[in-house]
């Protein structure tokens, strides 16, 4: 039975693994993420499905990175909404499915289609990129439990990830670690910048943390799963990031009990445009995690960049008590 962290603000229920009734806002969104990274950082990937029922579209992203190889990415911000009651996306160039039959248990994600091949991950015109066949058939199995955020309907689940990836017909077995998460509610991607990070260290410790650059400290979402231990909330997370040429170069994480740095290894960014034409960038990267006590690991970090993000600070916002 998966353990669920309790904050006392709302109760995460098994039914929350499914789809939710949309609110009235145009930018009401329901989002599922699935990511993974090999223990040695040799291969990693992520899938995101974002549903905008009041905007009449879905966002579907799937990325695969391998050091020294081009980025493979599907980044479709005008995907059709799935049929009612499903989370499957069908287009002329790809078919994507996801299934969670046992709440807080295993999740299966598949993709069959073509992906853009990007030697330069920052390339913005996917329409002119070469393409290659990309398929995924992966399973996320829960490690310990689920971590709901305290103040918004969102939760994250650390996982082991197994299955097969096929690149241009060549099959690659996956035996990795990662996470899956799910959120719902109004989400304006063109206002607030943030850092989110999730990784697994070589000793088996899972680490997750998030900070929004809002100018004042809060008790940021943060948790760990120690080796052979149980999922646990950690108080006092904060982050500071240095950038080079508009991309993150390094983040210093004050992770309670394990201060560390994360350094991008391979980027898999996307860009998003608001209904009124504003642009935001979403650099996401496979990262190396290095703790002050000498442990290392790999995982994913994202640094969301809405309009004006350069002036948002990107410094530690920790509560005084932390």
Backbone bond lengths (Angstrom), bond angles and torsions (degrees), N, CA, C in turn:
res aa  C-N    CA-C-N  psi(-1)  N-CA   C-N-CA  omega(-1)  CA-C   N-CA-C  phi
1 X - - - 1.471 - - 1.530 109.41 -
2 X 1.307 116.30 125.40 1.456 120.23 -179.08 1.525 110.77 -68.16
3 X 1.313 115.62 136.49 1.456 120.32 174.89 1.526 109.05 -81.12
4 X 1.329 117.32 139.77 1.459 121.98 177.80 1.519 108.32 -118.13
5 X 1.320 116.73 121.66 1.461 121.46 177.69 1.529 109.09 -65.98
6 X 1.328 116.71 135.24 1.464 122.14 179.70 1.526 109.99 -109.21
7 X 1.325 116.31 124.96 1.461 121.60 175.16 1.524 112.13 -103.34
8 X 1.335 117.37 -12.76 1.451 120.82 -179.99 1.505 114.99 83.93
9 X 1.335 118.36 9.30 1.464 121.05 -178.28 1.524 112.50 -106.58
10 X 1.321 117.72 -35.35 1.463 122.03 174.83 1.521 107.20 -155.52
11 X 1.306 115.86 161.03 1.459 120.65 -174.99 1.519 110.11 -111.19
12 X 1.319 116.22 120.86 1.458 121.84 174.90 1.519 108.92 -78.56
13 X 1.329 115.75 124.68 1.461 121.15 -175.98 1.534 110.54 -116.51
14 X 1.336 116.98 157.91 1.467 119.41 178.00 1.527 113.27 -53.96
15 X 1.331 117.30 -35.36 1.467 119.83 -179.51 1.523 112.20 -64.11
16 X 1.343 117.18 -20.70 1.460 120.04 -179.46 1.520 113.15 -69.74
17 X 1.316 117.96 -11.64 1.459 119.77 174.18 1.535 111.24 -69.48
18 X 1.328 116.63 -20.61 1.450 121.00 179.55 1.515 112.43 -90.66
19 X 1.329 115.53 -169.20 1.456 121.88 -179.56 1.519 111.05 -79.10
20 X 1.343 116.12 152.77 1.456 122.48 -176.95 1.529 111.06 -114.32
21 X 1.313 115.01 157.90 1.459 121.05 176.45 1.523 108.98 -68.57
22 X 1.332 118.28 124.90 1.462 119.56 -177.98 1.522 112.35 -65.58
23 X 1.339 115.38 147.82 1.445 120.77 169.28 1.519 110.35 -81.71
24 X 1.356 117.63 -177.93 1.463 119.93 -175.03 1.526 114.46 -83.66
25 X 1.328 118.55 -12.23 1.456 121.33 -173.06 1.531 111.74 -70.40
26 X 1.332 116.26 143.74 1.467 119.30 178.72 1.522 110.97 -59.52
27 X 1.332 116.79 -37.71 1.459 120.70 -176.83 1.525 112.31 -95.67
28 X 1.327 116.83 20.98 1.473 118.09 170.74 1.522 107.24 -63.84
29 X 1.327 114.84 133.64 1.458 120.15 -170.64 1.520 109.98 -141.50
30 X 1.318 115.84 143.78 1.461 121.43 170.81 1.519 107.43 -121.17
31 X 1.329 115.66 127.52 1.454 120.86 -168.81 1.519 111.45 -128.93
32 X 1.327 115.89 133.99 1.463 123.06 171.87 1.528 108.40 -121.52
33 X 1.319 116.47 128.23 1.462 122.41 172.93 1.523 109.97 -115.16
34 X 1.327 114.93 147.32 1.460 122.67 171.71 1.530 106.77 -141.07
35 X 1.326 118.15 123.82 1.461 118.20 176.44 1.520 111.12 -137.16
36 X 1.332 115.06 164.28 1.463 120.50 -179.52 1.520 109.60 -154.89
37 X 1.326 115.18 156.16 1.461 122.24 174.46 1.515 108.54 -148.91
38 X 1.328 116.49 133.73 1.456 120.58 175.86 1.523 109.81 -64.84
39 X 1.324 118.23 150.57 1.472 120.40 -178.61 1.523 113.81 -56.60
40 X 1.335 117.67 -30.05 1.459 120.64 179.57 1.524 113.16 -98.12
41 X 1.334 117.59 6.34 1.455 121.31 178.77 1.510 114.52 72.21
42 X 1.332 118.35 15.32 1.464 121.10 -175.75 1.519 113.46 -77.38
43 X 1.318 117.77 -20.03 1.460 122.29 178.11 1.518 107.92 -157.12
44 X 1.308 116.24 144.37 1.462 120.87 179.83 1.515 108.47 -158.27
45 X 1.312 115.74 161.29 1.453 119.32 179.68 1.507 112.22 -165.11
46 X 1.323 114.81 170.04 1.462 119.63 173.87 1.519 109.89 -151.47
47 X 1.322 114.00 156.98 1.459 123.27 174.83 1.516 107.10 -131.26
48 X 1.326 116.57 137.36 1.467 120.60 172.46 1.513 109.25 -134.98
49 X 1.320 114.96 133.84 1.460 122.55 170.32 1.514 107.82 -118.22
50 X 1.331 116.56 119.33 1.457 122.00 176.70 1.518 109.91 -118.29
51 X 1.315 116.63 123.41 1.465 122.04 -176.56 1.524 110.07 -103.53
52 X 1.334 116.97 126.03 1.465 123.57 176.21 1.529 108.48 -119.67
53 X 1.316 118.72 79.66 1.466 119.91 -175.13 1.520 113.61 -64.17
54 X 1.354 118.11 -29.81 1.462 120.62 -179.24 1.528 112.58 -88.75
55 X 1.306 116.25 -0.49 1.463 123.34 175.25 1.527 109.59 -114.04
56 X 1.309 115.41 -1.58 1.467 124.22 175.45 1.526 112.00 58.55
57 X 1.332 115.56 50.03 1.457 119.43 177.48 1.519 110.13 -165.49
58 X 1.312 114.07 165.09 1.460 121.56 170.40 1.520 108.44 -124.35
59 X 1.314 115.44 154.26 1.458 121.47 168.76 1.521 106.75 -105.81
60 X 1.316 116.31 125.74 1.462 119.96 176.02 1.524 108.87 -125.08
61 X 1.324 115.44 122.39 1.460 121.47 178.54 1.523 109.39 -126.96
62 X 1.304 116.08 139.13 1.465 121.87 172.06 1.518 107.18 -144.98
63 X 1.322 116.58 129.68 1.462 120.70 -176.06 1.518 110.24 -135.49
64 X 1.323 114.95 145.99 1.462 121.58 175.25 1.522 107.93 -132.98
65 X 1.340 115.90 128.00 1.459 120.78 179.24 1.523 109.76 -124.02
66 X 1.347 114.16 145.38 1.460 122.94 174.95 1.524 106.99 -145.05
67 X 1.331 118.16 124.89 1.467 119.17 -179.32 1.522 111.83 -52.44
68 X 1.340 114.91 130.58 1.451 121.18 -179.60 1.508 115.08 84.83
69 X 1.330 117.72 -1.14 1.462 122.52 -179.67 1.531 109.78 -118.33
70 X 1.345 118.22 154.76 1.466 119.60 176.53 1.529 111.53 -63.29
71 X 1.312 114.59 151.62 1.462 120.91 171.55 1.523 109.59 -66.88
72 X 1.320 116.47 135.01 1.463 122.44 169.81 1.517 107.52 -108.47
73 X 1.334 117.24 125.13 1.456 118.48 -174.18 1.525 111.95 -148.24
74 X 1.314 114.90 139.11 1.459 124.27 164.69 1.519 105.39 -107.68
75 X 1.317 117.71 119.94 1.462 121.57 -179.97 1.520 107.67 -133.82
76 X 1.315 115.71 89.77 1.462 123.08 -173.76 1.519 108.59 -113.20
77 X 1.335 116.17 105.60 1.463 120.96 179.82 1.524 112.92 -96.33
78 X 1.319 116.67 8.90 1.465 121.01 175.49 1.519 109.81 -132.70
79 X 1.315 115.66 40.09 1.463 120.46 179.14 1.524 109.96 -73.84
80 X 1.315 117.85 151.90 1.470 119.79 176.42 1.523 110.53 -70.50
81 X 1.308 115.84 147.24 1.457 119.76 174.66 1.527 109.74 -65.12
82 X 1.324 117.44 142.75 1.470 119.60 175.75 1.522 111.12 -62.24
83 X 1.317 115.75 159.36 1.455 119.95 173.72 1.523 109.65 -61.22
84 X 1.340 118.26 148.12 1.468 120.83 -178.57 1.522 112.01 -50.52
85 X 1.326 114.72 134.15 1.452 120.42 177.93 1.505 115.22 83.97
86 X 1.347 117.64 0.59 1.461 120.71 178.68 1.528 109.66 -125.26
87 X 1.324 114.86 168.26 1.462 121.25 174.99 1.523 109.97 -125.91
88 X 1.325 116.36 32.28 1.459 122.44 -177.78 1.529 109.96 -100.90
89 X 1.332 115.79 139.97 1.461 121.94 -179.01 1.524 108.82 -118.81
90 X 1.333 115.80 128.77 1.461 121.48 -179.55 1.528 108.81 -124.90
91 X 1.336 116.61 122.87 1.461 121.79 175.42 1.527 108.43 -134.22
92 X 1.341 115.78 -178.89 1.461 119.75 179.72 1.526 112.27 -70.39
93 X 1.334 117.52 -21.31 1.470 119.81 -174.11 1.520 113.88 -112.92
94 X 1.318 118.49 -9.68 1.465 119.58 177.55 1.523 110.39 -161.02
95 X 1.325 114.22 156.54 1.462 122.81 171.59 1.521 107.43 -128.66
96 X 1.322 116.35 129.59 1.459 121.52 -177.13 1.522 109.75 -129.30
97 X 1.323 116.33 137.35 1.461 120.87 178.66 1.517 109.74 -134.20
98 X 1.321 115.35 156.58 1.459 121.42 170.53 1.521 108.25 -146.63
99 X 1.326 115.59 146.62 1.459 120.88 -175.52 1.525 109.54 -146.45
100 X 1.328 115.59 127.47 1.462 122.58 174.68 1.522 105.98 -127.18
101 X 1.308 117.15 97.39 1.468 120.84 -174.45 1.517 112.47 -87.86
102 X 1.334 117.31 -26.22 1.464 122.55 -178.41 1.516 107.72 -119.63
103 X 1.345 119.35 108.23 1.461 120.79 -175.96 1.527 112.59 -50.91
104 X 1.328 115.18 131.00 1.462 124.60 -178.77 1.523 111.95 64.54
105 X 1.327 115.79 15.89 1.456 122.00 176.45 1.510 110.93 -109.91
106 X 1.336 117.53 -147.81 1.464 120.67 -175.37 1.529 112.65 -64.96
107 X 1.320 115.28 148.55 1.462 123.05 172.98 1.517 108.04 -128.34
108 X 1.325 116.35 135.10 1.459 121.03 177.00 1.520 109.06 -113.16
109 X 1.319 116.01 133.25 1.458 122.84 -178.97 1.522 108.30 -128.58
110 X 1.334 116.01 131.32 1.459 119.97 177.05 1.523 110.33 -128.85
111 X 1.317 114.65 153.64 1.460 122.78 173.70 1.516 107.70 -147.09
112 X 1.323 116.17 134.49 1.457 122.23 172.07 1.521 107.78 -135.09
113 X 1.330 116.60 118.59 1.451 117.97 -178.88 1.509 112.28 173.79
114 X 1.336 115.16 -155.76 1.457 121.78 178.42 1.517 109.00 -119.61
115 X 1.323 114.92 144.62 1.458 121.89 -179.50 1.517 109.65 -121.58
116 X 1.338 116.29 151.88 1.459 120.85 172.56 1.523 109.08 -71.50
117 X 1.332 115.89 141.94 1.467 122.54 178.09 1.523 107.09 -105.34
118 X 1.342 117.21 115.69 1.458 121.33 -173.09 1.524 111.09 -122.62
119 X 1.341 118.42 99.33 1.466 119.82 172.19 1.527 111.60 -59.16
120 X 1.347 116.58 -33.45 1.463 122.48 174.51 1.522 107.82 -107.55
121 X 1.345 118.46 105.94 1.467 119.97 -176.57 1.522 113.84 -60.72
122 X 1.350 117.36 -22.50 1.460 120.21 -178.72 1.518 112.78 -79.90
123 X 1.318 118.38 -4.27 1.466 120.81 179.27 1.518 110.00 -59.14
124 X 1.320 115.72 132.40 1.461 119.47 -173.46 1.526 113.62 -98.34
125 X 1.322 117.79 -20.64 1.462 120.49 -175.61 1.526 109.34 -96.93
126 X 1.321 115.99 89.12 1.458 119.40 -179.90 1.518 111.54 -71.35
127 X 1.331 116.54 -20.78 1.455 119.77 -176.06 1.515 113.85 -66.04
128 X 1.335 117.99 -23.68 1.461 120.97 -179.62 1.528 112.41 -101.73
129 X 1.314 117.34 1.13 1.462 120.77 -177.25 1.525 110.96 -76.83
130 X 1.321 116.00 152.26 1.453 120.13 169.55 1.527 108.93 -63.90
131 X 1.325 116.05 157.78 1.460 119.96 179.95 1.526 110.19 -124.94
132 X 1.324 113.55 161.74 1.461 120.75 179.84 1.515 108.02 -150.58
133 X 1.312 116.71 148.11 1.449 120.23 176.88 1.519 111.55 -64.31
134 X 1.322 116.15 135.26 1.461 122.12 177.85 1.516 108.61 -138.60
135 X 1.304 116.32 127.87 1.461 120.41 174.94 1.518 109.41 -135.87
136 X 1.323 114.92 147.95 1.459 123.31 177.83 1.516 108.28 -130.63
137 X 1.305 116.05 141.20 1.460 122.06 168.59 1.522 105.50 -144.11
138 X 1.334 115.10 92.25 1.455 121.34 -168.48 1.521 111.52 -127.88
139 X 1.328 114.34 152.00 1.460 121.27 179.74 1.526 109.03 -125.81
140 X 1.335 114.75 129.43 1.457 122.53 175.09 1.536 108.69 -102.29
141 X 1.338 116.95 120.20 1.463 122.28 178.13 1.520 109.57 -110.95
142 X 1.323 116.03 131.44 1.457 122.26 -174.31 1.519 112.07 -64.62
143 X 1.333 115.34 137.20 1.459 122.58 171.14 1.524 107.85 -108.51
144 X 1.298 118.01 109.46 1.466 126.67 174.42 1.520 114.08 76.49
145 X 1.336 119.52 -59.88 1.457 117.89 -174.56 1.509 113.99 178.23
146 X 1.335 115.23 -159.78 1.461 122.73 -175.18 1.521 110.04 -123.09
147 X 1.338 115.45 146.32 1.462 121.87 -179.42 1.525 109.27 -120.29
148 X 1.345 118.01 100.24 1.466 119.63 172.98 1.531 109.86 -74.72
149 X 1.321 117.20 145.36 1.452 120.17 170.40 1.526 108.71 -70.50
150 X 1.318 115.63 154.80 1.463 120.09 -174.26 1.521 112.24 -72.07
151 X 1.330 117.24 -40.64 1.463 119.92 -167.03 1.520 115.51 -116.67
152 X 1.322 118.67 -3.53 1.462 120.46 177.58 1.521 109.22 -136.09
153 X 1.332 117.38 153.98 1.466 120.08 179.37 1.525 111.27 -74.39
154 X 1.301 114.63 90.30 1.461 122.85 -179.60 1.516 108.00 -156.52
155 X 1.318 116.77 144.92 1.460 119.86 174.20 1.515 109.91 -147.01
156 X 1.334 115.59 155.77 1.453 123.24 -179.17 1.522 109.44 -128.05
157 X 1.335 115.94 146.31 1.458 122.15 -177.15 1.526 108.87 -132.61
158 X 1.332 119.16 113.74 1.464 120.15 174.03 1.524 110.28 -68.11
159 X 1.326 116.33 147.11 1.470 119.99 -170.25 1.522 112.56 -146.76
160 X 1.325 114.55 158.16 1.459 121.72 156.54 1.523 106.92 -93.96
161 X 1.324 116.19 150.19 1.464 120.82 -175.37 1.530 108.78 -132.34
162 X 1.318 115.72 126.54 1.462 121.16 -179.04 1.523 109.91 -136.14
163 X 1.326 115.89 159.16 1.457 120.46 176.46 1.507 111.64 142.03
164 X 1.328 115.02 -152.28 1.457 121.57 -175.75 1.521 111.05 -129.90
165 X 1.320 115.21 142.12 1.458 124.03 169.09 1.522 106.90 -119.57
166 X 1.320 116.46 139.79 1.465 120.60 177.15 1.523 108.77 -122.55
167 X 1.328 115.84 124.88 1.462 122.73 -179.63 1.520 108.27 -118.94
168 X 1.321 116.57 110.97 1.454 119.71 -178.17 1.512 112.94 57.84
169 X 1.325 116.44 31.83 1.456 121.60 -179.94 1.514 114.54 90.02
170 X 1.336 117.97 -10.31 1.467 121.09 179.05 1.520 109.46 -90.20
171 X 1.319 116.50 122.26 1.457 121.23 -176.46 1.523 111.45 -86.70
172 X 1.332 114.75 138.39 1.462 122.37 179.34 1.523 107.70 -127.28
173 X 1.320 116.85 121.85 1.463 120.71 177.42 1.527 109.42 -76.26
174 X 1.327 115.68 137.50 1.460 121.91 -179.27 1.526 109.55 -112.68
175 X 1.317 115.63 127.19 1.464 123.39 172.47 1.516 105.53 -138.35
176 X 1.313 116.58 93.66 1.456 121.26 -164.29 1.529 110.76 -140.59
177 X 1.323 114.14 -173.16 1.459 121.69 175.28 1.520 107.94 -130.62
178 X 1.315 116.31 158.24 1.444 119.60 -179.16 1.508 111.46 -178.47
179 X 1.305 115.17 -147.74 1.463 120.59 -179.26 1.516 108.64 -157.38
180 X 1.326 113.83 163.94 1.456 120.62 167.14 1.512 107.45 -133.67
181 X 1.326 116.41 148.64 1.462 119.46 179.10 1.517 110.08 -144.89
182 X 1.313 115.00 163.68 1.464 122.48 -171.84 1.521 107.27 -149.84
183 X 1.322 116.69 132.53 1.462 121.13 177.10 1.515 109.33 -145.47
184 X 1.341 115.42 160.98 1.459 120.33 179.10 1.522 108.42 -154.58
185 X 1.331 115.42 148.36 1.456 121.89 -177.65 1.519 109.73 135.13
186 X 1.328 116.64 -179.56 1.460 120.31 178.45 1.523 109.37 -70.08
187 X 1.324 116.94 130.24 1.459 122.52 -179.37 1.528 108.71 -134.51
188 X 1.336 115.77 109.44 1.461 120.90 177.70 1.528 108.05 -99.45
189 X 1.307 116.13 103.52 1.464 121.91 -176.47 1.526 112.58 -74.58
190 X 1.328 119.08 -2.23 1.448 121.33 -172.86 1.529 112.29 -111.79
191 X 1.337 117.44 21.37 1.463 121.53 179.53 1.522 112.36 -120.75
192 X 1.316 117.40 -65.80 1.463 122.30 -169.54 1.524 110.77 -99.31
193 X 1.332 115.72 137.39 1.463 120.96 171.45 1.522 109.15 -93.41
194 X 1.332 115.34 155.44 1.466 118.32 -179.82 1.522 111.08 -155.82
195 X 1.320 114.36 162.08 1.461 123.68 166.06 1.512 108.02 -116.17
196 X 1.322 115.57 135.12 1.469 122.60 172.07 1.509 107.14 -132.92
197 X 1.334 117.10 141.04 1.454 120.09 -177.67 1.515 111.19 -146.00
198 X 1.327 115.34 147.10 1.462 121.91 179.59 1.519 108.30 -152.79
199 X 1.323 116.79 127.67 1.453 119.25 179.75 1.514 111.94 -154.67
200 X 1.308 114.88 175.13 1.463 121.56 176.11 1.517 108.16 -132.49
201 X 1.328 115.13 128.67 1.456 121.26 -179.86 1.522 110.46 -84.39
202 X 1.316 115.59 163.96 1.446 120.55 -175.81 1.511 114.68 -63.57
203 X 1.343 117.74 -22.89 1.471 119.79 178.34 1.520 112.60 -84.67
204 X 1.351 116.73 2.01 1.458 120.61 178.40 1.508 115.35 100.65
205 X 1.338 118.61 0.11 1.462 122.19 -179.39 1.527 110.78 -78.67
206 X 1.331 116.76 126.99 1.461 122.45 170.88 1.526 108.78 -90.70
207 X 1.338 117.27 138.31 1.463 122.20 178.46 1.524 109.15 -132.44
208 X 1.337 116.02 135.65 1.465 122.82 177.42 1.526 108.05 -136.86
209 X 1.330 117.37 141.38 1.451 120.69 174.71 1.516 111.16 -160.23
210 X 1.336 115.93 158.12 1.465 120.79 -178.77 1.524 109.29 -149.80
211 X 1.349 116.24 141.15 1.460 121.91 172.92 1.520 109.23 -140.45
212 X 1.325 116.87 130.03 1.462 122.40 171.84 1.521 108.56 -95.36
213 X 1.336 116.22 141.59 1.465 120.62 -177.04 1.525 109.64 -89.43
214 X 1.327 115.27 77.20 1.460 121.13 -175.09 1.524 112.49 -106.77
215 X 1.344 118.42 2.88 1.449 121.89 173.86 1.508 116.02 91.06
216 X 1.313 118.12 -6.29 1.468 120.34 177.45 1.524 108.68 -146.61
217 X 1.334 116.66 155.42 1.463 119.78 -174.64 1.518 112.86 -78.65
218 X 1.316 114.22 148.57 1.456 122.88 170.67 1.525 108.17 -136.48
219 X 1.317 115.59 171.32 1.460 120.16 172.11 1.524 106.93 -80.49
220 X 1.324 116.73 92.85 1.457 121.21 -171.95 1.526 111.54 -72.15
221 X 1.326 116.43 149.53 1.466 119.43 176.33 1.527 110.33 -60.02
222 X 1.322 116.58 131.49 1.456 120.78 -178.53 1.517 108.96 -162.82
223 X 1.330 116.37 134.85 1.458 118.84 175.98 1.512 110.48 -153.52
224 X 1.322 115.05 166.27 1.458 122.26 177.39 1.516 109.17 -141.20
225 X 1.313 115.28 156.93 1.460 122.17 167.31 1.524 106.29 -123.97
226 X 1.346 118.38 106.15 1.463 120.14 179.09 1.528 110.80 -66.68
227 X 1.329 117.81 161.77 1.466 120.09 177.18 1.523 111.05 -55.33
228 X 1.322 116.20 124.47 1.464 122.38 179.76 1.529 112.62 59.69
229 X 1.353 116.91 20.05 1.453 120.54 -179.48 1.512 112.44 -111.36
230 X 1.337 115.46 -168.66 1.454 122.28 -178.36 1.521 110.64 -106.87
231 X 1.316 115.82 152.09 1.450 121.92 177.68 1.521 109.44 -58.94
232 X 1.362 116.97 137.14 1.457 121.03 -175.41 1.521 110.38 -147.10
233 X 1.334 116.08 139.23 1.461 121.75 175.21 1.523 109.27 -70.43
234 X 1.332 116.00 145.81 1.461 121.51 174.88 1.525 108.74 -124.69
235 X 1.317 117.42 131.05 1.464 123.22 178.18 1.521 110.49 -91.19
236 X 1.341 116.59 137.46 1.450 120.52 167.98 1.511 116.41 107.84
237 X 1.317 119.18 15.95 1.467 121.02 179.78 1.524 110.97 -69.96
238 X 1.332 115.88 142.39 1.465 121.69 167.20 1.522 108.48 -156.47
239 X 1.342 115.78 168.03 1.461 120.30 -173.62 1.516 110.62 -146.44
240 X 1.325 115.99 147.96 1.459 123.07 172.55 1.520 107.79 -135.46
241 X 1.343 116.29 140.99 1.463 120.74 -173.01 1.520 110.83 -129.75
242 X 1.333 115.78 139.18 1.459 122.99 170.93 1.525 108.43 -106.47
243 X 1.338 116.02 140.67 1.461 121.88 -177.12 1.525 110.55 -117.97
244 X 1.321 115.94 153.80 1.463 122.98 174.44 1.520 107.96 -139.12
245 X 1.330 116.44 121.54 1.469 121.60 -179.66 1.525 111.90 55.60
246 X 1.329 116.25 37.23 1.455 121.22 175.56 1.504 115.36 83.89
247 X 1.328 117.87 -5.44 1.456 120.97 179.07 1.526 109.99 -112.98
248 X 1.321 117.23 147.71 1.462 119.75 178.97 1.527 110.80 -64.70
249 X 1.339 115.75 134.17 1.459 121.25 178.12 1.519 112.16 -103.53
250 X 1.336 116.78 -27.76 1.462 120.77 -176.97 1.519 108.09 -172.61
251 X 1.324 116.29 143.07 1.463 121.84 172.52 1.521 109.13 -125.65
252 X 1.328 114.90 135.16 1.463 121.54 173.77 1.518 107.83 -98.71
253 X 1.319 116.09 120.01 1.458 122.06 -177.23 1.518 109.88 -107.19
254 X 1.310 116.06 121.30 1.459 120.26 169.77 1.523 106.90 -86.32
255 X 1.319 113.69 78.82 1.459 119.84 179.46 1.514 107.80 -88.09
256 X 1.328 117.80 120.81 1.462 120.50 -174.98 1.527 112.06 -55.37
257 X 1.325 115.15 122.28 1.453 121.03 -179.56 1.505 114.60 88.59
258 X 1.335 117.65 -11.60 1.470 120.17 -177.45 1.525 110.12 -158.17
259 X 1.348 118.91 69.52 1.468 119.33 175.62 1.525 109.94 -55.47
260 X 1.324 115.93 142.29 1.463 118.38 -173.34 1.520 110.75 -156.36
261 X 1.323 115.09 167.51 1.455 121.79 170.09 1.523 108.69 -117.44
262 X 1.326 115.57 149.85 1.457 120.82 171.55 1.526 107.52 -120.54
263 X 1.315 114.98 134.82 1.457 121.87 -177.39 1.522 109.20 -125.18
264 X 1.334 118.48 124.59 1.465 119.98 179.33 1.524 112.03 -59.99
265 X 1.322 115.44 136.48 1.459 122.89 176.03 1.528 110.14 -106.93
266 X 1.331 116.30 -48.27 1.463 122.10 178.95 1.522 108.64 -143.75
267 X 1.337 116.47 129.80 1.458 121.30 -178.88 1.526 111.32 -91.49
268 X 1.335 114.36 148.04 1.468 122.03 172.60 1.525 107.86 -140.95
269 X 1.345 117.23 69.91 1.462 120.85 -173.30 1.522 112.99 -84.82
270 X 1.328 114.88 161.54 1.454 121.70 170.91 1.525 108.05 -135.00
271 X 1.327 116.14 164.24 1.457 122.82 175.33 1.518 108.30 -123.31
272 X 1.344 115.73 146.67 1.464 120.09 -178.62 1.522 109.18 -134.00
273 X 1.331 115.81 143.51 1.458 122.95 -178.36 1.517 109.39 -118.58
274 X 1.333 116.44 132.05 1.459 121.92 -178.49 1.523 110.59 -75.08
275 X 1.333 118.01 167.22 1.466 119.91 176.85 1.520 113.37 -57.91
276 X 1.350 117.34 -27.50 1.465 119.38 179.76 1.526 112.62 -100.23
277 X 1.328 117.71 13.00 1.455 121.09 170.27 1.511 116.85 96.22
278 X 1.320 119.55 2.76 1.466 120.83 177.82 1.531 110.27 -74.08
279 X 1.325 115.21 144.13 1.460 120.87 -177.70 1.531 110.46 -105.71
280 X 1.308 115.47 141.93 1.463 122.16 171.66 1.518 108.06 -134.62
281 X 1.330 114.98 147.74 1.465 120.56 177.11 1.522 109.22 -111.39
282 X 1.307 114.91 147.90 1.460 120.88 -175.25 1.529 108.78 -132.28
283 X 1.343 116.61 76.15 1.464 118.24 176.20 1.529 110.48 -68.68
284 X 1.311 115.50 121.26 1.465 122.35 174.52 1.519 106.21 -122.63
285 X 1.336 117.18 142.16 1.458 118.39 -174.83 1.517 111.87 -147.43
286 X 1.335 114.60 143.38 1.455 120.07 161.90 1.518 106.78 -65.53
287 X 1.327 116.72 130.19 1.456 121.23 -176.02 1.520 111.88 -127.33
288 X 1.318 114.49 152.63 1.457 121.75 168.54 1.525 107.74 -93.23
289 X 1.322 115.92 133.47 1.455 122.90 178.66 1.534 108.13 -105.50
290 X 1.339 116.89 127.35 1.465 122.07 178.17 1.524 108.77 -127.77
291 X 1.321 116.79 115.26 1.460 120.77 -179.97 1.523 110.31 -87.61
292 X 1.337 115.49 158.42 1.457 119.95 178.88 1.523 112.19 -64.08
293 X 1.334 117.64 -25.13 1.465 119.80 -179.52 1.529 112.88 -90.68
294 X 1.342 117.36 10.02 1.450 120.41 170.45 1.512 116.75 99.29
295 X 1.312 118.55 -0.37 1.461 119.96 177.89 1.531 110.27 -81.44
296 X 1.320 115.56 153.27 1.456 120.85 177.93 1.526 109.76 -133.34
297 X 1.306 115.63 162.26 1.456 120.59 177.50 1.511 110.01 -174.03
298 X 1.347 115.13 -173.53 1.459 121.18 -179.16 1.523 110.15 -137.51
299 X 1.313 114.91 155.49 1.455 121.44 177.07 1.513 109.51 -179.67
300 X 1.328 115.88 -162.81 1.460 121.90 -176.67 1.526 110.65 -115.62
301 X 1.337 114.95 143.37 1.459 121.70 174.21 1.520 107.61 -134.78
302 X 1.321 115.67 145.34 1.464 121.02 176.50 1.523 109.22 -129.84
303 X 1.332 114.83 146.89 1.459 122.67 179.54 1.525 106.24 -131.68
304 X 1.304 117.97 96.68 1.466 118.70 -173.65 1.516 110.32 -78.29
305 X 1.356 116.01 135.85 1.456 122.69 -172.93 1.528 111.07 -124.90
306 X 1.339 117.70 87.06 1.464 120.45 174.46 1.524 110.06 -79.22
307 X 1.324 118.49 177.02 1.460 119.76 177.35 1.528 111.05 -54.11
308 X 1.338 116.48 133.34 1.457 121.61 -180.00 1.512 115.15 81.03
309 X 1.321 117.78 11.00 1.464 121.02 -174.48 1.521 113.01 -58.48
310 X 1.349 117.34 -28.30 1.465 120.17 -177.13 1.521 112.23 -60.61
311 X 1.341 117.08 -25.26 1.465 121.08 -176.64 1.523 112.82 -99.66
312 X 1.315 117.45 13.56 1.468 120.54 -174.58 1.525 114.02 -88.50
313 X 1.329 117.68 1.65 1.459 119.65 173.79 1.510 114.33 98.30
314 X 1.327 117.71 -64.70 1.466 122.79 -178.76 1.523 111.72 55.05
315 X 1.344 116.61 38.55 1.457 122.39 178.87 1.522 109.72 -117.84
316 X 1.333 115.51 170.87 1.461 120.67 -179.00 1.530 110.54 -62.17
317 X 1.312 116.19 127.02 1.461 123.31 174.93 1.524 107.29 -120.87
318 X 1.324 115.59 77.37 1.462 120.93 -177.18 1.513 110.12 -107.09
319 X 1.328 116.56 142.11 1.452 120.84 175.36 1.523 109.76 -64.86
320 X 1.342 115.76 148.60 1.454 119.92 -177.31 1.516 112.64 -58.98
321 X 1.327 116.07 -30.19 1.458 120.27 -177.45 1.517 112.43 -78.51
322 X 1.336 116.49 -11.74 1.470 119.52 -176.43 1.523 111.48 -72.11
